[in-house]
Amino acid sequence: MFLPVLSFKLRVVDTSVNDRLKEARLALNLTQKQFAKGVFLKSSGYIGDIEVYRHEVNERILELASSVYGINKAWLKTGKGKMFDGKKIDTQLEEMNILFNQLNPHFKGYVLSQIKNLIKLQNVKDKE
């Protein structure tokens, strides 16, 4: 009798980076879904997979987490320094970013044109 041989490819994941990303997300009081949208991921499942060590934290996510949420990239990578890089996180801008990313491309264009029109209107009112 022959038994099938199963082979598994083991991946080594730096759990400390994964843990720190989760810690930062929780400090920001964001759900996995909210955080995923902020870093331009279509699925919150990927963030969940990072948090349970199924995926590695890639450079793109590190960059976006830093730029969007003000998380110190060096801290994410090494655990050294402060969690946040001192940039003030604009919560209204963050909320707008999350909502904007939920729109389909047609509505994104409309929203952008409306913002541009509001700025023009504001500039006219400022001159009066």
C-alpha positions as protocol buffer text, in pm:
chain_id: "A"
residue {
  index: 1
  type: MET
  ca { x: 0 y: 0 z: 0 }
}
residue {
  index: 2
  type: PHE
  ca { x: 131 y: 340 z: -103 }
}
residue {
  index: 3
  type: LEU
  ca { x: 60 y: 655 z: 95 }
}
residue {
  index: 4
  type: PRO
  ca { x: 59 y: 989 z: -82 }
}
residue {
  index: 5
  type: VAL
  ca { x: 339 y: 1221 z: 15 }
}
residue {
  index: 6
  type: LEU
  ca { x: 235 y: 1576 z: 85 }
}
residue {
  index: 7
  type: SER
  ca { x: 481 y: 1855 z: 53 }
}
residue {
  index: 8
  type: PHE
  ca { x: 440 y: 2191 z: 215 }
}
residue {
  index: 9
  type: LYS
  ca { x: 626 y: 2509 z: 142 }
}
residue {
  index: 10
  type: LEU
  ca { x: 693 y: 2686 z: 467 }
}
residue {
  index: 11
  type: ARG
  ca { x: 711 y: 3062 z: 463 }
}
residue {
  index: 12
  type: VAL
  ca { x: 893 y: 3250 z: 731 }
}
residue {
  index: 13
  type: VAL
  ca { x: 704 y: 3563 z: 823 }
}
residue {
  index: 14
  type: ASP
  ca { x: 846 y: 3837 z: 1044 }
}
residue {
  index: 15
  type: THR
  ca { x: 574 y: 3821 z: 1305 }
}
residue {
  index: 16
  type: SER
  ca { x: 697 y: 4130 z: 1483 }
}
residue {
  index: 17
  type: VAL
  ca { x: 618 y: 4352 z: 1181 }
}
residue {
  index: 18
  type: ASN
  ca { x: 276 y: 4191 z: 1156 }
}
residue {
  index: 19
  type: ASP
  ca { x: 215 y: 4244 z: 1527 }
}
residue {
  index: 20
  type: ARG
  ca { x: 320 y: 4608 z: 1508 }
}
residue {
  index: 21
  type: LEU
  ca { x: 93 y: 4676 z: 1211 }
}
residue {
  index: 22
  type: LYS
  ca { x: -200 y: 4535 z: 1409 }
}
residue {
  index: 23
  type: GLU
  ca { x: -97 y: 4732 z: 1718 }
}
residue {
  index: 24
  type: ALA
  ca { x: -92 y: 5055 z: 1514 }
}
residue {
  index: 25
  type: ARG
  ca { x: -430 y: 4977 z: 1356 }
}
residue {
  index: 26
  type: LEU
  ca { x: -581 y: 4923 z: 1699 }
}
residue {
  index: 27
  type: ALA
  ca { x: -419 y: 5242 z: 1831 }
}
residue {
  index: 28
  type: LEU
  ca { x: -589 y: 5429 z: 1547 }
}
residue {
  index: 29
  type: ASN
  ca { x: -918 y: 5265 z: 1647 }
}
residue {
  index: 30
  type: LEU
  ca { x: -971 y: 5137 z: 1292 }
}
residue {
  index: 31
  type: THR
  ca { x: -1133 y: 4815 z: 1182 }
}
residue {
  index: 32
  type: GLN
  ca { x: -946 y: 4589 z: 943 }
}
residue {
  index: 33
  type: LYS
  ca { x: -1185 y: 4705 z: 671 }
}
residue {
  index: 34
  type: GLN
  ca { x: -1122 y: 5075 z: 739 }
}
residue {
  index: 35
  type: PHE
  ca { x: -746 y: 5024 z: 752 }
}
residue {
  index: 36
  type: ALA
  ca { x: -749 y: 4821 z: 430 }
}
residue {
  index: 37
  type: LYS
  ca { x: -940 y: 5092 z: 244 }
}
residue {
  index: 38
  type: GLY
  ca { x: -695 y: 5354 z: 367 }
}
residue {
  index: 39
  type: VAL
  ca { x: -401 y: 5162 z: 219 }
}
residue {
  index: 40
  type: PHE
  ca { x: -595 y: 5101 z: -105 }
}
residue {
  index: 41
  type: LEU
  ca { x: -668 y: 4731 z: -57 }
}
residue {
  index: 42
  type: LYS
  ca { x: -998 y: 4607 z: -194 }
}
residue {
  index: 43
  type: SER
  ca { x: -1034 y: 4342 z: 76 }
}
residue {
  index: 44
  type: SER
  ca { x: -994 y: 4364 z: 451 }
}
residue {
  index: 45
  type: GLY
  ca { x: -911 y: 3993 z: 438 }
}
residue {
  index: 46
  type: TYR
  ca { x: -554 y: 4073 z: 341 }
}
residue {
  index: 47
  type: ILE
  ca { x: -505 y: 4278 z: 658 }
}
residue {
  index: 48
  type: GLY
  ca { x: -662 y: 3995 z: 856 }
}
residue {
  index: 49
  type: ASP
  ca { x: -423 y: 3750 z: 692 }
}
residue {
  index: 50
  type: ILE
  ca { x: -129 y: 3973 z: 786 }
}
residue {
  index: 51
  type: GLU
  ca { x: -249 y: 3984 z: 1144 }
}
residue {
  index: 52
  type: VAL
  ca { x: -265 y: 3604 z: 1167 }
}
residue {
  index: 53
  type: TYR
  ca { x: 69 y: 3566 z: 984 }
}
residue {
  index: 54
  type: ARG
  ca { x: -64 y: 3423 z: 656 }
}
residue {
  index: 55
  type: HIS
  ca { x: 91 y: 3713 z: 462 }
}
residue {
  index: 56
  type: GLU
  ca { x: 399 y: 3924 z: 503 }
}
residue {
  index: 57
  type: VAL
  ca { x: 379 y: 4300 z: 532 }
}
residue {
  index: 58
  type: ASN
  ca { x: 514 y: 4422 z: 199 }
}
residue {
  index: 59
  type: GLU
  ca { x: 694 y: 4749 z: 129 }
}
residue {
  index: 60
  type: ARG
  ca { x: 387 y: 4902 z: -37 }
}
residue {
  index: 61
  type: ILE
  ca { x: 177 y: 4852 z: 275 }
}
residue {
  index: 62
  type: LEU
  ca { x: 456 y: 4990 z: 494 }
}
residue {
  index: 63
  type: GLU
  ca { x: 480 y: 5302 z: 275 }
}
residue {
  index: 64
  type: LEU
  ca { x: 105 y: 5358 z: 267 }
}
residue {
  index: 65
  type: ALA
  ca { x: 58 y: 5292 z: 639 }
}
residue {
  index: 66
  type: SER
  ca { x: 325 y: 5553 z: 701 }
}
residue {
  index: 67
  type: SER
  ca { x: 195 y: 5816 z: 460 }
}
residue {
  index: 68
  type: VAL
  ca { x: -178 y: 5767 z: 518 }
}
residue {
  index: 69
  type: TYR
  ca { x: -184 y: 5701 z: 892 }
}
residue {
  index: 70
  type: GLY
  ca { x: 138 y: 5867 z: 1010 }
}
residue {
  index: 71
  type: ILE
  ca { x: 280 y: 5540 z: 1141 }
}
residue {
  index: 72
  type: ASN
  ca { x: 656 y: 5554 z: 1183 }
}
residue {
  index: 73
  type: LYS
  ca { x: 796 y: 5323 z: 914 }
}
residue {
  index: 74
  type: ALA
  ca { x: 1113 y: 5256 z: 1113 }
}
residue {
  index: 75
  type: TRP
  ca { x: 902 y: 5154 z: 1411 }
}
residue {
  index: 76
  type: LEU
  ca { x: 697 y: 4920 z: 1193 }
}
residue {
  index: 77
  type: LYS
  ca { x: 1013 y: 4754 z: 1062 }
}
residue {
  index: 78
  type: THR
  ca { x: 1222 y: 4740 z: 1379 }
}
residue {
  index: 79
  type: GLY
  ca { x: 1006 y: 4825 z: 1678 }
}
residue {
  index: 80
  type: LYS
  ca { x: 1245 y: 5109 z: 1765 }
}
residue {
  index: 81
  type: GLY
  ca { x: 1128 y: 5465 z: 1813 }
}
residue {
  index: 82
  type: LYS
  ca { x: 776 y: 5596 z: 1845 }
}
residue {
  index: 83
  type: MET
  ca { x: 473 y: 5433 z: 1687 }
}
residue {
  index: 84
  type: PHE
  ca { x: 371 y: 5754 z: 1514 }
}
residue {
  index: 85
  type: ASP
  ca { x: 613 y: 5981 z: 1334 }
}
residue {
  index: 86
  type: GLY
  ca { x: 476 y: 6300 z: 1483 }
}
residue {
  index: 87
  type: LYS
  ca { x: 274 y: 6405 z: 1180 }
}
residue {
  index: 88
  type: LYS
  ca { x: -72 y: 6505 z: 1284 }
}
residue {
  index: 89
  type: ILE
  ca { x: -324 y: 6270 z: 1133 }
}
residue {
  index: 90
  type: ASP
  ca { x: -608 y: 6464 z: 979 }
}
residue {
  index: 91
  type: THR
  ca { x: -909 y: 6250 z: 1068 }
}
residue {
  index: 92
  type: GLN
  ca { x: -1137 y: 6431 z: 824 }
}
residue {
  index: 93
  type: LEU
  ca { x: -892 y: 6369 z: 542 }
}
residue {
  index: 94
  type: GLU
  ca { x: -864 y: 6005 z: 648 }
}
residue {
  index: 95
  type: GLU
  ca { x: -1242 y: 5967 z: 650 }
}
residue {
  index: 96
  type: MET
  ca { x: -1267 y: 6135 z: 311 }
}
residue {
  index: 97
  type: ASN
  ca { x: -998 y: 5902 z: 174 }
}
residue {
  index: 98
  type: ILE
  ca { x: -1182 y: 5593 z: 298 }
}
residue {
  index: 99
  type: LEU
  ca { x: -1515 y: 5712 z: 156 }
}
residue {
  index: 100
  type: PHE
  ca { x: -1360 y: 5824 z: -174 }
}
residue {
  index: 101
  type: ASN
  ca { x: -1204 y: 5480 z: -223 }
}
residue {
  index: 102
  type: GLN
  ca { x: -1548 y: 5321 z: -195 }
}
residue {
  index: 103
  type: LEU
  ca { x: -1676 y: 5513 z: -499 }
}
residue {
  index: 104
  type: ASN
  ca { x: -1674 y: 5380 z: -853 }
}
residue {
  index: 105
  type: PRO
  ca { x: -1451 y: 5571 z: -1100 }
}
residue {
  index: 106
  type: HIS
  ca { x: -1739 y: 5772 z: -1249 }
}
residue {
  index: 107
  type: PHE
  ca { x: -1836 y: 5915 z: -910 }
}
residue {
  index: 108
  type: LYS
  ca { x: -1472 y: 5976 z: -816 }
}
residue {
  index: 109
  type: GLY
  ca { x: -1443 y: 6208 z: -1115 }
}
residue {
  index: 110
  type: TYR
  ca { x: -1762 y: 6386 z: -1014 }
}
residue {
  index: 111
  type: VAL
  ca { x: -1642 y: 6434 z: -656 }
}
residue {
  index: 112
  type: LEU
  ca { x: -1310 y: 6575 z: -776 }
}
residue {
  index: 113
  type: SER
  ca { x: -1483 y: 6822 z: -1007 }
}
residue {
  index: 114
  type: GLN
  ca { x: -1711 y: 6934 z: -722 }
}
residue {
  index: 115
  type: ILE
  ca { x: -1412 y: 6990 z: -493 }
}
residue {
  index: 116
  type: LYS
  ca { x: -1245 y: 7199 z: -763 }
}
residue {
  index: 117
  type: ASN
  ca { x: -1564 y: 7403 z: -806 }
}
residue {
  index: 118
  type: LEU
  ca { x: -1589 y: 7457 z: -430 }
}
residue {
  index: 119
  type: ILE
  ca { x: -1231 y: 7584 z: -421 }
}
residue {
  index: 120
  type: LYS
  ca { x: -1307 y: 7830 z: -703 }
}
residue {
  index: 121
  type: LEU
  ca { x: -1618 y: 7948 z: -520 }
}
residue {
  index: 122
  type: GLN
  ca { x: -1422 y: 7985 z: -197 }
}
residue {
  index: 123
  type: ASN
  ca { x: -1154 y: 8190 z: -374 }
}
residue {
  index: 124
  type: VAL
  ca { x: -1419 y: 8422 z: -520 }
}
residue {
  index: 125
  type: LYS
  ca { x: -1581 y: 8466 z: -179 }
}
residue {
  index: 126
  type: ASP
  ca { x: -1239 y: 8536 z: -19 }
}
residue {
  index: 127
  type: LYS
  ca { x: -1177 y: 8819 z: -268 }
}
residue {
  index: 128
  type: GLU
  ca { x: -1506 y: 8992 z: -186 }
}
